[in-house]
Amino acid sequence: MDQIETSRLRLSRLTEQNLGDFHAIWSTPEATRWSTRGCRKTIEESKEQMKGLLVDNNPDGENYAVFVRADETSPPSSDAQMIGIVGVFRLEPVVELGYTFHPSFWGKGYATESVAAFVAQFWELRPTIRTITAKTDTENHESMRVLAKCGFREVGREEASVVLPAFGEGKRDSVVFEVTAP
């Protein structure tokens, strides 16, 4: 599936054409604060990161650019600004969901709406997969709320499991969430 639509959003498979907006998100310190990848300083760094998310380079990945629809009847606009990314970047050893949004679009319910739409579509795309995992820092309460609203439940915690560049070199704890297919 190359596209998923909700009443307010259009999710389109991530492509090289999204590089400019991808970099706008991944070069924003606030947007990447909770990411293990950290902030991208150059468009080349963003391009290298993005390569691993594209279907041609990662056939197991399902990664989508998120756009706000002009209205329900408008055709997709090629010049619309990408507001975020949602998807899974691997299927093994576990299917792990990730999402990142530009801070100017936080607090509008777009992350929740896009994660819910993506997960619903994912079960149809990959019917043999029964569980999706997501991890977040123990202090990232907004992300925990998004996951809970989308049916994920907390299944554990991992101590000193990740380094978040925005917080320095120390290892931080994570909360592990799962959702199972209906």
C-alpha positions in Angstrom: 0.0 0.0 0.0 1.5 3.3 -1.1 -1.0 5.6 0.6 -3.2 5.6 3.7 -5.8 8.4 4.3 -7.6 9.6 7.4 -10.1 12.4 7.6 -7.2 14.9 8.2 -4.1 13.2 7.1 -2.5 11.5 4.1 0.3 9.0 4.7 2.4 8.3 1.6 5.2 5.8 1.3 8.5 7.7 2.1 10.5 8.4 -1.1 13.6 10.3 -2.0 11.4 13.3 -3.0 10.6 13.8 0.7 14.3 14.5 1.6 13.9 18.3 2.1 11.0 17.9 4.5 12.7 14.8 6.1 15.8 17.0 6.8 13.6 19.8 8.1 12.3 17.4 10.8 15.5 15.6 11.5 17.6 18.7 11.8 15.3 20.2 14.4 16.7 19.5 17.9 13.3 19.6 19.6 11.9 17.0 17.1 14.9 14.6 17.6 15.2 15.0 21.3 13.9 11.5 22.1 15.6 9.8 19.2 18.6 7.5 19.5 19.8 8.8 16.1 20.0 12.4 17.3 19.8 15.6 15.2 21.1 15.6 11.6 23.4 18.5 10.9 23.5 18.3 7.1 21.2 17.2 4.4 23.7 14.5 3.5 23.4 13.1 7.0 19.6 13.1 6.6 19.9 11.5 3.1 22.0 8.7 4.6 19.6 8.1 7.4 16.6 8.2 5.0 18.2 5.6 2.7 17.7 2.9 5.4 13.9 3.7 5.5 13.2 3.6 1.8 11.5 0.4 0.5 14.2 -0.1 -2.2 16.9 -0.4 0.5 14.7 -1.9 3.2 12.0 -4.2 1.8 11.0 -5.2 5.3 10.3 -1.6 6.3 7.0 0.2 6.0 7.7 3.9 6.4 5.4 6.7 5.5 5.6 10.5 5.2 2.7 12.2 6.9 0.9 15.2 5.3 -2.1 17.3 6.4 -4.9 17.1 3.8 -6.2 20.4 2.5 -9.7 19.0 2.9 -11.4 15.7 2.3 -12.2 16.3 -1.3 -8.9 17.9 -2.5 -6.5 15.8 -4.5 -3.1 15.2 -2.9 -0.8 18.2 -3.5 2.8 17.5 -4.6 4.0 20.6 -2.8 2.4 19.9 0.6 4.7 20.0 3.6 5.5 16.7 5.2 4.8 17.0 8.9 6.1 13.7 10.2 7.2 10.2 9.6 5.6 7.0 10.9 6.4 3.3 10.3 8.4 0.2 11.1 12.0 0.0 10.1 12.5 -3.7 10.7 10.5 -6.9 11.2 13.2 -8.9 13.0 13.9 -9.7 15.8 10.7 -7.7 16.6 8.5 -5.4 14.6 9.3 -1.9 16.0 7.2 1.2 15.4 8.8 4.6 15.3 7.4 8.1 14.6 8.7 11.6 14.5 6.9 14.9 13.9 8.0 18.5 13.3 7.3 20.4 16.6 5.1 23.0 14.8 2.6 20.2 14.4 2.6 18.8 18.0 -0.5 19.0 20.1 -3.0 18.6 17.3 -3.5 14.8 17.5 -1.7 14.1 14.3 0.7 11.6 15.8 -2.1 9.6 17.4 -4.2 9.8 14.2 -1.3 8.7 12.0 -0.1 5.9 14.3 -3.6 4.5 14.6 -4.1 4.6 10.8 -0.7 3.0 10.2 -1.2 0.2 12.7 -4.7 -0.6 11.3 -3.2 -0.8 7.8 -0.1 -2.7 8.9 -2.2 -5.7 10.0 -3.7 -5.9 6.5 -0.3 -5.6 4.8 1.4 -8.2 7.1 -1.3 -10.6 8.2 1.1 -13.1 9.6 2.6 -10.6 12.1 0.7 -10.5 15.4 2.6 -7.9 17.5 4.1 -4.5 17.0 6.5 -3.1 19.6 7.4 0.5 20.4 9.9 1.9 22.9 10.1 5.3 24.4 12.2 7.1 27.1 10.6 7.0 30.5 10.4 10.8 30.5 8.7 11.0 27.1 5.1 11.2 28.5 3.6 12.6 25.3 4.8 9.6 23.3 3.5 7.2 26.0 0.1 8.9 25.7 0.1 8.5 21.9 0.8 4.8 22.2 -1.8 4.2 24.9 -4.5 6.0 22.8 -3.6 3.7 19.9 -4.1 0.6 21.9 -0.5 -0.2 22.9 0.0 -1.4 26.4 3.1 -1.2 28.6 4.8 -4.6 28.8 8.1 -3.8 30.5 11.0 -1.5 31.1 14.6 -1.7 30.0 17.2 -0.1 32.3 20.1 1.8 30.8 19.1 0.6 27.3 19.6 3.5 25.0 21.7 6.6 24.5 19.8 9.8 23.5 22.4 12.2 22.0 20.3 15.2 23.1 20.9 14.1 26.7 24.6 13.3 26.4 26.4 10.0 26.6 24.7 8.4 29.5 22.4 5.4 29.0 18.7 6.0 29.7 15.8 3.8 30.6 13.0 2.8 28.2 9.4 1.8 28.4 8.4 -1.0 26.1 4.9 -1.1 24.6 3.1 -3.7 22.5 -0.1 -3.9 20.5 -1.4 -7.1 19.1 -3.4 -7.7 16.0 -7.2 -7.8 16.4 
